[in-house]
Amino acid sequence: MHKGAKIAIGVVAAGVVGAAGLGAYNLVDAVAGDGSTGAHGEPAPLRTGPPTADEIKKTAHDFLAAWESGDTAKAAGLTDNSGAATTALSGYREAAHVEKVSLKPGTPQGAKVPFSVSAEVSYGSQRSTWTYDSSLDVVRGRSTGQALVDWQPAVVHPQLGRGETLRTNAGDPPQVDALDRNGAKLDAKDYPSLASVLPQLRKRFGEKAGGAPGVEVQAVPEGAAAGAGGAGAAAPKTLHVVSKGKPAQLKTTLDAGVQRAAEAAVNLRDDASVVALKASTGEILAVANSKKTEFNTALMGQTAPGSTMKIITSAMLLEAGKASPGKPLSCPKYATYGMRFHNVEESENPGATFAQDFAASCNTAFISLAGEVGDSALATEARDVFGLGLEWKTGVATFDGSVPAESGAGKAAAMIGQGKVQMSALNVASMAATVRAGSFHQPYVVDPSLDDRQLARAPRALPGGVAEQLRGMMRLTAASGTGARAMSGLGPDTGAKTGSAEVDGQPKPNGWFTAYRGDVAAAAVVPQGGHGGDSAGPIVASVLRAS
């Protein structure tokens, strides 16, 4: 009988090979979908045709049960594309942050089985229940004859298309209501110069100020989900909002009244920038530019500061004992140190004192002392006393000044704010503030306690006597020097310094002006403005009057 059985199998096999059009057999797979064999031990024929109602119901039930339990391998194995199903179902748990899911099948509609989804999404401290309806289709597997789920991304969610996957993450930084120092709301519509500042505050301090970003479940292109989305990729689709987020209120050092005055002052010029700050603390009170662009020139500009640099140069000369306010220092028409230098309009004052040279902004008097100081002396004074070139952490992006060490004509040019010296209006305002306060206080727009920023600290303060001498020289400039017209009527507790910085290719120099009144210091620059007292001076004066 054993031998006969072998013969019988051979006959059946031969019959199958010789038969044509026997639909009950699959010539590729010799094993039935359920693994059974025929009555005589031969492979049972594969099932064909549409799945039966029982198969549809059982397949849908088993697939949804495996998905719900987290058995991704089993669920994927019940589909006709286990690789794609494994990726999608794994991502459902991991990238979409679905912690738990409940799936309930509905009544089959032919081969389509609707089902309801209740997913618990957990992202950080945000949690939400995500409910929606989806469906699946059951088909006959071509190579196995088994009833299988026809895998499509839409099984996971009906709005998920080919090439897309789910991702849950925090959206944009939380909305921030920026407040001035007195609690007034600061809006870019009312203060257009802050349009480039407020987004930075939102990004840097939104969460630290108590806000929370919105969290969403999105359908995203697979490349974007992996961090490789290229240009032209489809925008993500929001499928579920886990949290709408929480706006924050952020108190700044800005002063709405001073900011309003600064906006009005710069708007009288086609191109101008101004910054005001509190000298004793470094708190920024106002930032304004007549050109409303993403680049905030008042904070980020990098141009030669002209004769406002003589504040630092004077501090260096006074500390080194190379000059004193009442000591004679001639102001000739020309002076040579590596190259020939001249004064504005080639003016001169042979009998001037150092204080008068400062008040009249005499270039040649300062150039005459270039040989009296070392090549690195000015750079050291700028960094160690005035904090320029240190890393300022103001709360927004800023340029922090650059005064490189130079020799020859470069050193002489730097002493009068030309050459490679670079400043912004913020830097120059800080120079005046350092003189007024006697020591450097790093400017900032958000209190450092909010994010534990370490503010820059200059290694040393101005010696008391030098600080008093500088204040006297700046007071003389405001009272009877080049800053007198602009500073008229602002009272006795004031100091000023003008500047005109020549720029290659420009017919007129940039106009600079910096001054303080009481505890408020400000600086402005007007590109191609000419004399700083006439162009930038009125801007600074307007801001100081509002302070």
VENCORKA-V207939 format. One record per residue. N is the residue number from 1. RES is the residue in one letter. D_FIRST is the distance of its C-alpha to the first C-alpha in Angstrom with 2 decimals. Layout:
N,RES,D_FIRST
N,RES,D_FIRST
This chain:
1,M,0.00
2,H,3.75
3,K,5.31
4,G,4.79
5,A,6.04
6,K,8.62
7,I,9.62
8,A,10.16
9,I,12.28
10,G,14.15
11,V,14.99
12,V,16.27
13,A,18.25
14,A,19.70
15,G,20.64
16,V,22.43
17,V,24.27
18,G,25.37
19,A,26.45
20,A,30.02
21,G,31.68
22,L,28.66
23,G,30.57
24,A,27.74
25,Y,26.54
26,N,28.57
27,L,27.98
28,V,29.88
29,D,28.05
30,A,24.27
31,V,24.43
32,A,25.66
33,G,29.04
34,D,27.81
35,G,25.01
36,S,22.23
37,T,19.01
38,G,17.51
39,A,15.19
40,H,12.09
41,G,13.71
42,E,15.94
43,P,19.72
44,A,21.61
45,P,24.50
46,L,27.90
47,R,30.46
48,T,33.41
49,G,36.74
50,P,39.37
51,P,38.49
52,T,38.38
53,A,41.16
54,D,38.99
55,E,37.93
56,I,41.58
57,K,42.79
58,K,40.22
59,T,40.62
60,A,44.40
61,H,44.36
62,D,42.19
63,F,44.22
64,L,47.57
65,A,46.55
66,A,45.53
67,W,48.73
68,E,50.83
69,S,49.44
70,G,50.11
71,D,46.47
72,T,47.14
73,A,43.88
74,K,41.82
75,A,44.15
76,A,44.11
77,G,40.33
78,L,40.39
79,T,42.43
80,D,41.78
81,N,44.19
82,S,43.68
83,G,46.25
84,A,49.09
85,A,48.24
86,T,48.27
87,T,51.71
88,A,53.16
89,L,51.91
90,S,53.01
91,G,56.37
92,Y,56.69
93,R,56.86
94,E,58.71
95,A,61.00
96,A,61.62
97,H,62.09
98,V,60.05
99,E,59.82
100,K,57.90
101,V,56.44
102,S,55.48
103,L,53.33
104,K,52.97
105,P,50.86
106,G,52.39
107,T,51.01
108,P,48.79
109,Q,50.34
110,G,47.43
111,A,45.79
112,K,48.97
113,V,49.37
114,P,52.93
115,F,53.58
116,S,56.68
117,V,57.51
118,S,59.81
119,A,60.20
120,E,62.43
121,V,64.13
122,S,65.88
123,Y,68.13
124,G,70.50
125,S,72.49
126,Q,71.77
127,R,69.13
128,S,68.22
129,T,65.64
130,W,64.34
131,T,62.89
132,Y,61.58
133,D,58.94
134,S,56.16
135,S,52.94
136,L,49.55
137,D,47.21
138,V,43.45
139,V,41.49
140,R,37.90
141,G,36.93
142,R,36.30
143,S,33.71
144,T,32.03
145,G,32.51
146,Q,33.97
147,A,37.23
148,L,39.89
149,V,43.65
150,D,45.38
151,W,47.46
152,Q,51.17
153,P,54.15
154,A,55.45
155,V,52.74
156,V,54.76
157,H,58.00
158,P,58.73
159,Q,61.64
160,L,59.70
161,G,59.21
162,R,57.28
163,G,58.63
164,E,60.12
165,T,59.44
166,L,61.08
167,R,63.75
168,T,66.07
169,N,69.30
170,A,72.99
171,G,74.98
172,D,78.51
173,P,80.86
174,P,82.40
175,Q,85.46
176,V,88.68
177,D,92.06
178,A,94.39
179,L,97.59
180,D,100.88
181,R,102.61
182,N,104.15
183,G,101.01
184,A,101.65
185,K,98.59
186,L,98.41
187,D,96.93
188,A,96.70
189,K,98.23
190,D,101.39
191,Y,101.26
192,P,99.68
193,S,100.18
194,L,97.60
195,A,94.86
196,S,93.58
197,V,94.11
198,L,92.46
199,P,88.91
200,Q,89.15
201,L,90.19
202,R,87.29
203,K,84.76
204,R,86.22
205,F,87.31
206,G,85.52
207,E,83.14
208,K,85.66
209,A,88.12
210,G,85.70
211,G,83.88
212,A,80.14
213,P,78.32
214,G,76.18
215,V,72.41
216,E,70.10
217,V,66.45
218,Q,66.36
219,A,64.04
220,V,64.82
221,P,63.68
222,E,61.08
223,G,63.36
224,A,66.26
225,A,64.20
226,A,63.51
227,G,67.18
228,A,66.77
229,G,67.91
230,G,69.97
231,A,72.75
232,G,71.83
233,A,69.07
234,A,68.83
235,A,70.83
236,P,68.95
237,K,68.42
238,T,69.26
239,L,66.58
240,H,67.90
241,V,71.10
242,V,70.48
243,S,74.19
244,K,77.22
245,G,78.92
246,K,82.26
247,P,85.48
248,A,87.76
249,Q,91.51
250,L,92.77
251,K,96.37
252,T,97.89
253,T,101.23
254,L,102.33
255,D,105.37
256,A,105.17
257,G,108.94
258,V,109.12
259,Q,106.04
260,R,107.66
261,A,110.82
262,A,108.87
263,E,107.01
264,A,110.31
265,A,112.03
266,V,109.46
267,N,109.16
268,L,112.74
269,R,111.48
270,D,108.96
271,D,107.47
272,A,108.16
273,S,106.40
274,V,107.62
275,V,106.39
276,A,108.17
277,L,107.39
278,K,108.88
279,A,110.56
280,S,110.29
281,T,106.51
282,G,105.01
283,E,103.73
284,I,103.38
285,L,105.33
286,A,104.84
287,V,103.09
288,A,104.03
289,N,103.70
290,S,105.21
291,K,102.19
292,K,99.23
293,T,96.29
294,E,93.26
295,F,95.15
296,N,97.62
297,T,100.54
298,A,102.53
299,L,99.84
300,M,98.17
301,G,100.98
302,Q,101.82
303,T,105.31
304,A,108.46
305,P,110.48
306,G,113.87
307,S,116.78
308,T,115.02
309,M,113.68
310,K,117.22
311,I,116.43
312,I,114.14
313,T,116.40
314,S,119.37
315,A,117.49
316,M,116.70
317,L,120.34
318,L,121.80
319,E,119.52
320,A,120.37
321,G,124.09
322,K,124.45
323,A,125.94
324,S,127.43
325,P,128.31
326,G,132.07
327,K,132.12
328,P,133.37
329,L,130.75
330,S,131.99
331,C,130.09
332,P,130.88
333,K,129.79
334,Y,127.48
335,A,125.75
336,T,123.82
337,Y,120.94
338,G,118.64
339,M,119.59
340,R,122.31
341,F,121.92
342,H,124.12
343,N,124.71
344,V,124.09
345,E,126.90
346,E,128.16
347,S,130.11
348,E,131.87
349,N,133.69
350,P,135.26
351,G,136.52
352,A,133.31
353,T,131.86
354,F,128.16
355,A,127.83
356,Q,129.56
357,D,127.28
358,F,124.30
359,A,125.82
360,A,126.68
361,S,123.35
362,C,125.06
363,N,122.52
364,T,124.88
365,A,126.02
366,F,122.45
367,I,121.77
368,S,124.86
369,L,123.18
370,A,119.91
371,G,121.07
372,E,121.79
373,V,118.16
374,G,115.04
375,D,112.31
376,S,109.87
377,A,112.42
378,L,111.85
379,A,108.04
380,T,108.32
381,E,110.70
382,A,108.46
383,R,105.39
384,D,106.88
385,V,109.39
386,F,108.26
387,G,104.48
388,L,103.85
389,G,100.74
390,L,99.11
391,E,95.87
392,W,97.02
393,K,94.48
394,T,96.20
395,G,93.16
396,V,93.05
397,A,92.93
398,T,96.27
399,F,97.88
400,D,99.58
401,G,102.28
402,S,102.68
403,V,105.77
404,P,104.92
405,A,107.24
406,E,109.24
407,S,112.15
408,G,115.02
409,A,115.37
410,G,112.01
411,K,113.33
412,A,116.53
413,A,114.64
414,A,112.38
415,M,115.48
416,I,116.38
417,G,112.84
418,Q,112.04
419,G,109.91
420,K,106.42
421,V,107.07
422,Q,104.72
423,M,105.01
424,S,103.97
425,A,106.25
426,L,104.42
427,N,105.31
428,V,108.95
429,A,109.25
430,S,107.91
431,M,110.61
432,A,113.34
433,A,111.64
434,T,111.56
435,V,115.31
436,R,115.98
437,A,113.86
438,G,114.70
439,S,111.06
440,F,107.80
441,H,105.58
442,Q,102.35
443,P,102.09
444,Y,99.23
445,V,98.27
446,V,95.86
447,D,96.68
448,P,94.75
449,S,93.90
450,L,91.35
451,D,89.00
452,D,90.57
453,R,91.89
454,Q,94.19
455,L,97.27
456,A,98.86
457,R,101.86
458,A,104.63
459,P,105.56
460,R,109.15
461,A,111.58
462,L,114.76
463,P,117.64
464,G,119.77
465,G,122.82
466,V,120.90
467,A,119.22
468,E,122.64
469,Q,124.07
470,L,121.25
471,R,121.71
472,G,125.40
473,M,124.72
474,M,122.25
475,R,124.77
476,L,127.43
477,T,125.09
478,A,124.53
479,A,128.22
480,S,129.96
481,G,127.52
482,T,125.01
483,G,123.23
484,A,126.35
485,R,126.05
486,A,122.48
487,M,123.08
488,S,126.31
489,G,126.54
490,L,123.56
491,G,125.76
492,P,126.62
493,D,123.31
494,T,121.80
495,G,120.95
496,A,119.77
497,K,118.95
498,T,118.69
499,G,116.82
500,S,116.58
501,A,113.71
502,E,113.93
503,V,110.72
504,D,110.40
505,G,110.47
506,Q,111.88
507,P,115.41
508,K,115.98
509,P,114.81
510,N,112.53
511,G,114.59
512,W,113.79
513,F,115.33
514,T,114.54
515,A,116.50
516,Y,116.43
517,R,118.23
518,G,118.10
519,D,114.52
520,V,112.93
521,A,112.44
522,A,111.34
523,A,110.94
524,A,110.61
525,V,110.14
526,V,111.08
527,P,109.76
528,Q,112.65
529,G,114.87
530,G,117.69
531,H,119.78
532,G,117.71
533,G,120.53
534,D,120.84
535,S,117.16
536,A,115.04
537,G,117.88
538,P,118.14
539,I,114.37
540,V,114.55
541,A,117.71
542,S,116.09
543,V,113.18
544,L,115.53
545,R,117.66
546,A,114.59
547,S,113.58
